[in-house]
Amino acid sequence: MATRRASATRSRAISIILVIWLLIGLAAAVQRNYFESSRTSCAKVGTVVVTIIAGPLNYVGANPKIDCNAPQPSR
């Protein structure tokens, strides 16, 4: 029974850390004004997602950028 309680506590702690991590990443994306422009592209969405996932790493100098080249539709 003590093992189950320890496991639940550990899971809860990991969940809280993950949520805090993602909130810090969201704050980094907001500070970089990634949500200001109404123009979206594959690269912009990728950059925002990577910035949010990278979380606190943004504050130690990481500056993730995504470059994607989607195929153009035929005419």
PyMOL Python script that loads the backbone (N, CA, C, O; Angstrom):
from pymol import cmd

cmd.read_pdbstr("""\
ATOM      1  N   MET A   1       0.816  -1.186   0.000  1.00  0.00           N
ATOM      2  CA  MET A   1       0.000   0.000   0.000  1.00  0.00           C
ATOM      3  C   MET A   1       0.867   1.259   0.000  1.00  0.00           C
ATOM      4  O   MET A   1       0.531   2.241  -0.662  1.00  0.00           O
ATOM      5  N   ALA A   2       1.948   1.237   0.717  1.00  0.00           N
ATOM      6  CA  ALA A   2       2.838   2.401   0.744  1.00  0.00           C
ATOM      7  C   ALA A   2       3.460   2.621  -0.624  1.00  0.00           C
ATOM      8  O   ALA A   2       3.728   3.759  -1.009  1.00  0.00           O
ATOM      9  N   THR A   3       3.692   1.543  -1.361  1.00  0.00           N
ATOM     10  CA  THR A   3       4.286   1.665  -2.690  1.00  0.00           C
ATOM     11  C   THR A   3       3.328   2.377  -3.642  1.00  0.00           C
ATOM     12  O   THR A   3       3.743   3.217  -4.439  1.00  0.00           O
ATOM     13  N   ARG A   4       2.055   2.037  -3.553  1.00  0.00           N
ATOM     14  CA  ARG A   4       1.055   2.666  -4.414  1.00  0.00           C
ATOM     15  C   ARG A   4       0.955   4.160  -4.121  1.00  0.00           C
ATOM     16  O   ARG A   4       0.834   4.968  -5.042  1.00  0.00           O
ATOM     17  N   ARG A   5       1.005   4.528  -2.850  1.00  0.00           N
ATOM     18  CA  ARG A   5       0.927   5.932  -2.465  1.00  0.00           C
ATOM     19  C   ARG A   5       2.157   6.694  -2.955  1.00  0.00           C
ATOM     20  O   ARG A   5       2.036   7.824  -3.427  1.00  0.00           O
ATOM     21  N   ALA A   6       3.329   6.090  -2.846  1.00  0.00           N
ATOM     22  CA  ALA A   6       4.560   6.727  -3.313  1.00  0.00           C
ATOM     23  C   ALA A   6       4.517   6.899  -4.827  1.00  0.00           C
ATOM     24  O   ALA A   6       4.963   7.918  -5.354  1.00  0.00           O
ATOM     25  N   SER A   7       3.983   5.910  -5.518  1.00  0.00           N
ATOM     26  CA  SER A   7       3.883   5.987  -6.971  1.00  0.00           C
ATOM     27  C   SER A   7       2.923   7.102  -7.390  1.00  0.00           C
ATOM     28  O   SER A   7       3.202   7.837  -8.337  1.00  0.00           O
ATOM     29  N   ALA A   8       1.808   7.226  -6.695  1.00  0.00           N
ATOM     30  CA  ALA A   8       0.839   8.280  -7.006  1.00  0.00           C
ATOM     31  C   ALA A   8       1.437   9.653  -6.735  1.00  0.00           C
ATOM     32  O   ALA A   8       1.215  10.589  -7.503  1.00  0.00           O
ATOM     33  N   THR A   9       2.184   9.778  -5.664  1.00  0.00           N
ATOM     34  CA  THR A   9       2.829  11.052  -5.327  1.00  0.00           C
ATOM     35  C   THR A   9       3.873  11.417  -6.371  1.00  0.00           C
ATOM     36  O   THR A   9       3.984  12.575  -6.772  1.00  0.00           O
ATOM     37  N   ARG A  10       4.631  10.429  -6.805  1.00  0.00           N
ATOM     38  CA  ARG A  10       5.649  10.659  -7.833  1.00  0.00           C
ATOM     39  C   ARG A  10       5.002  11.082  -9.146  1.00  0.00           C
ATOM     40  O   ARG A  10       5.486  12.000  -9.809  1.00  0.00           O
ATOM     41  N   SER A  11       3.918  10.425  -9.525  1.00  0.00           N
ATOM     42  CA  SER A  11       3.212  10.776 -10.762  1.00  0.00           C
ATOM     43  C   SER A  11       2.660  12.194 -10.694  1.00  0.00           C
ATOM     44  O   SER A  11       2.722  12.938 -11.673  1.00  0.00           O
ATOM     45  N   ARG A  12       2.126  12.560  -9.551  1.00  0.00           N
ATOM     46  CA  ARG A  12       1.575  13.899  -9.379  1.00  0.00           C
ATOM     47  C   ARG A  12       2.691  14.946  -9.475  1.00  0.00           C
ATOM     48  O   ARG A  12       2.509  15.994 -10.094  1.00  0.00           O
ATOM     49  N   ALA A  13       3.829  14.664  -8.869  1.00  0.00           N
ATOM     50  CA  ALA A  13       4.955  15.602  -8.917  1.00  0.00           C
ATOM     51  C   ALA A  13       5.453  15.774 -10.347  1.00  0.00           C
ATOM     52  O   ALA A  13       5.740  16.894 -10.770  1.00  0.00           O
ATOM     53  N   ILE A  14       5.556  14.688 -11.089  1.00  0.00           N
ATOM     54  CA  ILE A  14       5.996  14.758 -12.480  1.00  0.00           C
ATOM     55  C   ILE A  14       4.999  15.559 -13.309  1.00  0.00           C
ATOM     56  O   ILE A  14       5.400  16.352 -14.161  1.00  0.00           O
ATOM     57  N   SER A  15       3.712  15.363 -13.069  1.00  0.00           N
ATOM     58  CA  SER A  15       2.685  16.109 -13.800  1.00  0.00           C
ATOM     59  C   SER A  15       2.776  17.603 -13.515  1.00  0.00           C
ATOM     60  O   SER A  15       2.657  18.423 -14.426  1.00  0.00           O
ATOM     61  N   ILE A  16       2.986  17.951 -12.261  1.00  0.00           N
ATOM     62  CA  ILE A  16       3.093  19.367 -11.890  1.00  0.00           C
ATOM     63  C   ILE A  16       4.322  19.990 -12.533  1.00  0.00           C
ATOM     64  O   ILE A  16       4.253  21.104 -13.053  1.00  0.00           O
ATOM     65  N   ILE A  17       5.444  19.284 -12.504  1.00  0.00           N
ATOM     66  CA  ILE A  17       6.666  19.786 -13.135  1.00  0.00           C
ATOM     67  C   ILE A  17       6.463  19.978 -14.633  1.00  0.00           C
ATOM     68  O   ILE A  17       6.918  20.975 -15.193  1.00  0.00           O
ATOM     69  N   LEU A  18       5.788  19.040 -15.289  1.00  0.00           N
ATOM     70  CA  LEU A  18       5.529  19.140 -16.719  1.00  0.00           C
ATOM     71  C   LEU A  18       4.662  20.347 -17.050  1.00  0.00           C
ATOM     72  O   LEU A  18       4.939  21.061 -18.014  1.00  0.00           O
ATOM     73  N   VAL A  19       3.623  20.582 -16.267  1.00  0.00           N
ATOM     74  CA  VAL A  19       2.742  21.726 -16.501  1.00  0.00           C
ATOM     75  C   VAL A  19       3.511  23.034 -16.310  1.00  0.00           C
ATOM     76  O   VAL A  19       3.368  23.960 -17.109  1.00  0.00           O
ATOM     77  N   ILE A  20       4.321  23.114 -15.262  1.00  0.00           N
ATOM     78  CA  ILE A  20       5.122  24.318 -15.027  1.00  0.00           C
ATOM     79  C   ILE A  20       6.101  24.531 -16.180  1.00  0.00           C
ATOM     80  O   ILE A  20       6.280  25.655 -16.648  1.00  0.00           O
ATOM     81  N   TRP A  21       6.734  23.441 -16.635  1.00  0.00           N
ATOM     82  CA  TRP A  21       7.686  23.507 -17.762  1.00  0.00           C
ATOM     83  C   TRP A  21       7.011  24.110 -18.997  1.00  0.00           C
ATOM     84  O   TRP A  21       7.556  25.010 -19.636  1.00  0.00           O
ATOM     85  N   LEU A  22       5.810  23.598 -19.327  1.00  0.00           N
ATOM     86  CA  LEU A  22       5.097  24.076 -20.513  1.00  0.00           C
ATOM     87  C   LEU A  22       4.610  25.511 -20.350  1.00  0.00           C
ATOM     88  O   LEU A  22       4.585  26.268 -21.321  1.00  0.00           O
ATOM     89  N   LEU A  23       4.224  25.894 -19.141  1.00  0.00           N
ATOM     90  CA  LEU A  23       3.815  27.283 -18.906  1.00  0.00           C
ATOM     91  C   LEU A  23       4.983  28.246 -19.078  1.00  0.00           C
ATOM     92  O   LEU A  23       4.809  29.348 -19.597  1.00  0.00           O
ATOM     93  N   ILE A  24       6.172  27.835 -18.646  1.00  0.00           N
ATOM     94  CA  ILE A  24       7.361  28.666 -18.859  1.00  0.00           C
ATOM     95  C   ILE A  24       7.642  28.779 -20.352  1.00  0.00           C
ATOM     96  O   ILE A  24       7.996  29.856 -20.831  1.00  0.00           O
ATOM     97  N   GLY A  25       7.490  27.688 -21.091  1.00  0.00           N
ATOM     98  CA  GLY A  25       7.672  27.725 -22.541  1.00  0.00           C
ATOM     99  C   GLY A  25       6.660  28.630 -23.217  1.00  0.00           C
ATOM    100  O   GLY A  25       6.999  29.355 -24.153  1.00  0.00           O
ATOM    101  N   LEU A  26       5.427  28.595 -22.755  1.00  0.00           N
ATOM    102  CA  LEU A  26       4.387  29.474 -23.292  1.00  0.00           C
ATOM    103  C   LEU A  26       4.738  30.930 -23.015  1.00  0.00           C
ATOM    104  O   LEU A  26       4.543  31.789 -23.875  1.00  0.00           O
ATOM    105  N   ALA A  27       5.254  31.213 -21.825  1.00  0.00           N
ATOM    106  CA  ALA A  27       5.674  32.578 -21.493  1.00  0.00           C
ATOM    107  C   ALA A  27       6.796  33.028 -22.421  1.00  0.00           C
ATOM    108  O   ALA A  27       6.819  34.182 -22.850  1.00  0.00           O
ATOM    109  N   ALA A  28       7.719  32.135 -22.733  1.00  0.00           N
ATOM    110  CA  ALA A  28       8.819  32.481 -23.644  1.00  0.00           C
ATOM    111  C   ALA A  28       8.274  32.810 -25.031  1.00  0.00           C
ATOM    112  O   ALA A  28       8.738  33.759 -25.663  1.00  0.00           O
ATOM    113  N   ALA A  29       7.304  32.049 -25.513  1.00  0.00           N
ATOM    114  CA  ALA A  29       6.713  32.310 -26.831  1.00  0.00           C
ATOM    115  C   ALA A  29       5.976  33.645 -26.846  1.00  0.00           C
ATOM    116  O   ALA A  29       6.030  34.375 -27.835  1.00  0.00           O
ATOM    117  N   VAL A  30       5.292  33.962 -25.759  1.00  0.00           N
ATOM    118  CA  VAL A  30       4.582  35.242 -25.666  1.00  0.00           C
ATOM    119  C   VAL A  30       5.580  36.395 -25.640  1.00  0.00           C
ATOM    120  O   VAL A  30       5.366  37.411 -26.302  1.00  0.00           O
ATOM    121  N   GLN A  31       6.670  36.250 -24.882  1.00  0.00           N
ATOM    122  CA  GLN A  31       7.675  37.315 -24.808  1.00  0.00           C
ATOM    123  C   GLN A  31       8.348  37.552 -26.149  1.00  0.00           C
ATOM    124  O   GLN A  31       8.797  38.664 -26.425  1.00  0.00           O
ATOM    125  N   ARG A  32       8.425  36.534 -26.978  1.00  0.00           N
ATOM    126  CA  ARG A  32       9.031  36.678 -28.303  1.00  0.00           C
ATOM    127  C   ARG A  32       8.017  37.134 -29.344  1.00  0.00           C
ATOM    128  O   ARG A  32       8.329  37.187 -30.534  1.00  0.00           O
ATOM    129  N   ASN A  33       6.816  37.461 -28.908  1.00  0.00           N
ATOM    130  CA  ASN A  33       5.744  37.979 -29.775  1.00  0.00           C
ATOM    131  C   ASN A  33       5.377  37.020 -30.903  1.00  0.00           C
ATOM    132  O   ASN A  33       5.061  37.462 -32.007  1.00  0.00           O
ATOM    133  N   TYR A  34       5.413  35.733 -30.643  1.00  0.00           N
ATOM    134  CA  TYR A  34       5.061  34.753 -31.664  1.00  0.00           C
ATOM    135  C   TYR A  34       3.567  34.737 -31.960  1.00  0.00           C
ATOM    136  O   TYR A  34       3.161  34.202 -32.992  1.00  0.00           O
ATOM    137  N   PHE A  35       2.743  35.301 -31.097  1.00  0.00           N
ATOM    138  CA  PHE A  35       1.295  35.266 -31.287  1.00  0.00           C
ATOM    139  C   PHE A  35       0.748  36.595 -31.804  1.00  0.00           C
ATOM    140  O   PHE A  35      -0.467  36.754 -31.922  1.00  0.00           O
ATOM    141  N   GLU A  36       1.614  37.542 -32.112  1.00  0.00           N
ATOM    142  CA  GLU A  36       1.186  38.872 -32.552  1.00  0.00           C
ATOM    143  C   GLU A  36       0.667  38.877 -33.981  1.00  0.00           C
ATOM    144  O   GLU A  36      -0.343  39.524 -34.259  1.00  0.00           O
ATOM    145  N   SER A  37       1.315  38.189 -34.878  1.00  0.00           N
ATOM    146  CA  SER A  37       0.964  38.224 -36.288  1.00  0.00           C
ATOM    147  C   SER A  37      -0.184  37.272 -36.592  1.00  0.00           C
ATOM    148  O   SER A  37      -0.265  36.181 -36.026  1.00  0.00           O
ATOM    149  N   SER A  38      -1.077  37.696 -37.495  1.00  0.00           N
ATOM    150  CA  SER A  38      -2.173  36.814 -37.893  1.00  0.00           C
ATOM    151  C   SER A  38      -1.743  35.886 -39.030  1.00  0.00           C
ATOM    152  O   SER A  38      -2.459  34.944 -39.370  1.00  0.00           O
ATOM    153  N   ARG A  39      -0.591  36.147 -39.607  1.00  0.00           N
ATOM    154  CA  ARG A  39      -0.088  35.314 -40.708  1.00  0.00           C
ATOM    155  C   ARG A  39       0.585  34.068 -40.136  1.00  0.00           C
ATOM    156  O   ARG A  39       1.516  34.171 -39.337  1.00  0.00           O
ATOM    157  N   THR A  40       0.114  32.903 -40.545  1.00  0.00           N
ATOM    158  CA  THR A  40       0.682  31.663 -40.041  1.00  0.00           C
ATOM    159  C   THR A  40       1.291  30.867 -41.185  1.00  0.00           C
ATOM    160  O   THR A  40       0.890  30.988 -42.343  1.00  0.00           O
ATOM    161  N   SER A  41       2.251  30.067 -40.829  1.00  0.00           N
ATOM    162  CA  SER A  41       2.886  29.182 -41.796  1.00  0.00           C
ATOM    163  C   SER A  41       3.359  27.946 -41.049  1.00  0.00           C
ATOM    164  O   SER A  41       3.345  27.898 -39.819  1.00  0.00           O
ATOM    165  N   CYS A  42       3.767  26.974 -41.799  1.00  0.00           N
ATOM    166  CA  CYS A  42       4.297  25.748 -41.205  1.00  0.00           C
ATOM    167  C   CYS A  42       5.479  26.073 -40.300  1.00  0.00           C
ATOM    168  O   CYS A  42       5.582  25.542 -39.194  1.00  0.00           O
ATOM    169  N   ALA A  43       6.358  26.932 -40.760  1.00  0.00           N
ATOM    170  CA  ALA A  43       7.555  27.282 -39.992  1.00  0.00           C
ATOM    171  C   ALA A  43       7.196  28.011 -38.704  1.00  0.00           C
ATOM    172  O   ALA A  43       7.793  27.756 -37.659  1.00  0.00           O
ATOM    173  N   LYS A  44       6.230  28.911 -38.772  1.00  0.00           N
ATOM    174  CA  LYS A  44       5.854  29.671 -37.579  1.00  0.00           C
ATOM    175  C   LYS A  44       5.212  28.767 -36.539  1.00  0.00           C
ATOM    176  O   LYS A  44       5.530  28.865 -35.354  1.00  0.00           O
ATOM    177  N   VAL A  45       4.320  27.896 -36.960  1.00  0.00           N
ATOM    178  CA  VAL A  45       3.683  26.967 -36.029  1.00  0.00           C
ATOM    179  C   VAL A  45       4.735  26.055 -35.400  1.00  0.00           C
ATOM    180  O   VAL A  45       4.711  25.813 -34.193  1.00  0.00           O
ATOM    181  N   GLY A  46       5.646  25.556 -36.212  1.00  0.00           N
ATOM    182  CA  GLY A  46       6.709  24.699 -35.698  1.00  0.00           C
ATOM    183  C   GLY A  46       7.591  25.413 -34.700  1.00  0.00           C
ATOM    184  O   GLY A  46       7.977  24.838 -33.682  1.00  0.00           O
ATOM    185  N   THR A  47       7.912  26.666 -34.984  1.00  0.00           N
ATOM    186  CA  THR A  47       8.741  27.449 -34.075  1.00  0.00           C
ATOM    187  C   THR A  47       8.042  27.670 -32.744  1.00  0.00           C
ATOM    188  O   THR A  47       8.669  27.562 -31.690  1.00  0.00           O
ATOM    189  N   VAL A  48       6.756  27.978 -32.778  1.00  0.00           N
ATOM    190  CA  VAL A  48       5.995  28.192 -31.542  1.00  0.00           C
ATOM    191  C   VAL A  48       5.945  26.905 -30.730  1.00  0.00           C
ATOM    192  O   VAL A  48       6.159  26.928 -29.518  1.00  0.00           O
ATOM    193  N   VAL A  49       5.664  25.785 -31.386  1.00  0.00           N
ATOM    194  CA  VAL A  49       5.573  24.506 -30.677  1.00  0.00           C
ATOM    195  C   VAL A  49       6.912  24.128 -30.048  1.00  0.00           C
ATOM    196  O   VAL A  49       6.960  23.705 -28.893  1.00  0.00           O
ATOM    197  N   VAL A  50       7.988  24.280 -30.797  1.00  0.00           N
ATOM    198  CA  VAL A  50       9.309  23.933 -30.267  1.00  0.00           C
ATOM    199  C   VAL A  50       9.690  24.874 -29.128  1.00  0.00           C
ATOM    200  O   VAL A  50      10.309  24.445 -28.154  1.00  0.00           O
ATOM    201  N   THR A  51       9.331  26.139 -29.236  1.00  0.00           N
ATOM    202  CA  THR A  51       9.620  27.089 -28.164  1.00  0.00           C
ATOM    203  C   THR A  51       8.883  26.694 -26.892  1.00  0.00           C
ATOM    204  O   THR A  51       9.460  26.739 -25.806  1.00  0.00           O
ATOM    205  N   ILE A  52       7.628  26.311 -27.012  1.00  0.00           N
ATOM    206  CA  ILE A  52       6.855  25.907 -25.836  1.00  0.00           C
ATOM    207  C   ILE A  52       7.420  24.630 -25.237  1.00  0.00           C
ATOM    208  O   ILE A  52       7.538  24.524 -24.016  1.00  0.00           O
ATOM    209  N   ILE A  53       7.768  23.664 -26.065  1.00  0.00           N
ATOM    210  CA  ILE A  53       8.311  22.402 -25.558  1.00  0.00           C
ATOM    211  C   ILE A  53       9.689  22.604 -24.935  1.00  0.00           C
ATOM    212  O   ILE A  53      10.020  21.968 -23.934  1.00  0.00           O
ATOM    213  N   ALA A  54      10.490  23.488 -25.527  1.00  0.00           N
ATOM    214  CA  ALA A  54      11.827  23.731 -24.985  1.00  0.00           C
ATOM    215  C   ALA A  54      11.757  24.394 -23.617  1.00  0.00           C
ATOM    216  O   ALA A  54      12.696  24.290 -22.828  1.00  0.00           O
ATOM    217  N   GLY A  55      10.665  25.068 -23.332  1.00  0.00           N
ATOM    218  CA  GLY A  55      10.412  25.629 -22.013  1.00  0.00           C
ATOM    219  C   GLY A  55      11.545  26.458 -21.447  1.00  0.00           C
ATOM    220  O   GLY A  55      11.998  27.406 -22.088  1.00  0.00           O
ATOM    221  N   PRO A  56      12.004  26.119 -20.271  1.00  0.00           N
ATOM    222  CA  PRO A  56      13.036  26.901 -19.588  1.00  0.00           C
ATOM    223  C   PRO A  56      14.364  26.982 -20.339  1.00  0.00           C
ATOM    224  O   PRO A  56      15.174  27.863 -20.051  1.00  0.00           O
ATOM    225  N   LEU A  57      14.597  26.101 -21.274  1.00  0.00           N
ATOM    226  CA  LEU A  57      15.836  26.165 -22.048  1.00  0.00           C
ATOM    227  C   LEU A  57      15.933  27.479 -22.813  1.00  0.00           C
ATOM    228  O   LEU A  57      17.034  27.928 -23.132  1.00  0.00           O
ATOM    229  N   ASN A  58      14.795  28.100 -23.110  1.00  0.00           N
ATOM    230  CA  ASN A  58      14.782  29.386 -23.803  1.00  0.00           C
ATOM    231  C   ASN A  58      15.460  30.468 -22.982  1.00  0.00           C
ATOM    232  O   ASN A  58      16.037  31.403 -23.537  1.00  0.00           O
ATOM    233  N   TYR A  59      15.395  30.347 -21.666  1.00  0.00           N
ATOM    234  CA  TYR A  59      15.954  31.374 -20.798  1.00  0.00           C
ATOM    235  C   TYR A  59      17.444  31.191 -20.530  1.00  0.00           C
ATOM    236  O   TYR A  59      18.065  32.027 -19.874  1.00  0.00           O
ATOM    237  N   VAL A  60      18.018  30.104 -21.033  1.00  0.00           N
ATOM    238  CA  VAL A  60      19.465  29.917 -20.901  1.00  0.00           C
ATOM    239  C   VAL A  60      20.150  30.065 -22.249  1.00  0.00           C
ATOM    240  O   VAL A  60      21.317  29.704 -22.395  1.00  0.00           O
ATOM    241  N   GLY A  61      19.432  30.596 -23.243  1.00  0.00           N
ATOM    242  CA  GLY A  61      20.052  30.920 -24.510  1.00  0.00           C
ATOM    243  C   GLY A  61      19.596  30.114 -25.706  1.00  0.00           C
ATOM    244  O   GLY A  61      19.982  30.437 -26.830  1.00  0.00           O
ATOM    245  N   ALA A  62      18.802  29.089 -25.521  1.00  0.00           N
ATOM    246  CA  ALA A  62      18.307  28.319 -26.667  1.00  0.00           C
ATOM    247  C   ALA A  62      17.311  29.180 -27.439  1.00  0.00           C
ATOM    248  O   ALA A  62      16.474  29.851 -26.836  1.00  0.00           O
ATOM    249  N   ASN A  63      17.394  29.165 -28.743  1.00  0.00           N
ATOM    250  CA  ASN A  63      16.477  29.924 -29.585  1.00  0.00           C
ATOM    251  C   ASN A  63      16.027  29.022 -30.728  1.00  0.00           C
ATOM    252  O   ASN A  63      16.539  29.131 -31.842  1.00  0.00           O
ATOM    253  N   PRO A  64      15.070  28.127 -30.461  1.00  0.00           N
ATOM    254  CA  PRO A  64      14.671  27.160 -31.480  1.00  0.00           C
ATOM    255  C   PRO A  64      13.952  27.814 -32.655  1.00  0.00           C
ATOM    256  O   PRO A  64      13.102  28.686 -32.475  1.00  0.00           O
ATOM    257  N   LYS A  65      14.301  27.387 -33.830  1.00  0.00           N
ATOM    258  CA  LYS A  65      13.642  27.835 -35.063  1.00  0.00           C
ATOM    259  C   LYS A  65      13.403  26.612 -35.931  1.00  0.00           C
ATOM    260  O   LYS A  65      14.240  25.710 -35.987  1.00  0.00           O
ATOM    261  N   ILE A  66      12.276  26.581 -36.599  1.00  0.00           N
ATOM    262  CA  ILE A  66      11.940  25.489 -37.495  1.00  0.00           C
ATOM    263  C   ILE A  66      11.852  26.044 -38.913  1.00  0.00           C
ATOM    264  O   ILE A  66      11.240  27.087 -39.143  1.00  0.00           O
ATOM    265  N   ASP A  67      12.460  25.349 -39.845  1.00  0.00           N
ATOM    266  CA  ASP A  67      12.381  25.731 -41.248  1.00  0.00           C
ATOM    267  C   ASP A  67      11.798  24.547 -42.008  1.00  0.00           C
ATOM    268  O   ASP A  67      12.418  23.488 -42.098  1.00  0.00           O
ATOM    269  N   CYS A  68      10.618  24.733 -42.543  1.00  0.00           N
ATOM    270  CA  CYS A  68      10.030  23.628 -43.296  1.00  0.00           C
ATOM    271  C   CYS A  68       9.612  24.122 -44.678  1.00  0.00           C
ATOM    272  O   CYS A  68       9.079  25.222 -44.826  1.00  0.00           O
ATOM    273  N   ASN A  69       9.855  23.320 -45.645  1.00  0.00           N
ATOM    274  CA  ASN A  69       9.507  23.632 -47.024  1.00  0.00           C
ATOM    275  C   ASN A  69       8.416  22.676 -47.482  1.00  0.00           C
ATOM    276  O   ASN A  69       8.682  21.530 -47.845  1.00  0.00           O
ATOM    277  N   ALA A  70       7.196  23.164 -47.457  1.00  0.00           N
ATOM    278  CA  ALA A  70       6.070  22.355 -47.880  1.00  0.00           C
ATOM    279  C   ALA A  70       5.988  22.385 -49.404  1.00  0.00           C
ATOM    280  O   ALA A  70       6.285  23.416 -50.008  1.00  0.00           O
ATOM    281  N   PRO A  71       5.596  21.288 -50.037  1.00  0.00           N
ATOM    282  CA  PRO A  71       5.466  21.293 -51.484  1.00  0.00           C
ATOM    283  C   PRO A  71       4.364  22.247 -51.928  1.00  0.00           C
ATOM    284  O   PRO A  71       3.321  22.353 -51.283  1.00  0.00           O
ATOM    285  N   GLN A  72       4.607  22.933 -53.027  1.00  0.00           N
ATOM    286  CA  GLN A  72       3.632  23.874 -53.558  1.00  0.00           C
ATOM    287  C   GLN A  72       2.590  23.111 -54.386  1.00  0.00           C
ATOM    288  O   GLN A  72       2.922  22.137 -55.062  1.00  0.00           O
ATOM    289  N   PRO A  73       1.349  23.551 -54.331  1.00  0.00           N
ATOM    290  CA  PRO A  73       0.326  22.882 -55.132  1.00  0.00           C
ATOM    291  C   PRO A  73       0.564  23.089 -56.624  1.00  0.00           C
ATOM    292  O   PRO A  73       1.053  24.135 -57.050  1.00  0.00           O
ATOM    293  N   SER A  74       0.216  22.096 -57.390  1.00  0.00           N
ATOM    294  CA  SER A  74       0.402  22.213 -58.842  1.00  0.00           C
ATOM    295  C   SER A  74      -0.659  23.146 -59.410  1.00  0.00           C
ATOM    296  O   SER A  74      -1.745  23.290 -58.849  1.00  0.00           O
ATOM    297  N   ARG A  75      -0.328  23.776 -60.529  1.00  0.00           N
ATOM    298  CA  ARG A  75      -1.275  24.724 -61.140  1.00  0.00           C
ATOM    299  C   ARG A  75      -1.874  24.147 -62.376  1.00  0.00           C
ATOM    300  O   ARG A  75      -2.693  24.797 -63.026  1.00  0.00           O
TER     301      ARG A  75
END
""", "prot")
cmd.dss("prot")
cmd.show_as("cartoon", "prot")
cmd.util.cbc("prot")
cmd.orient("prot")
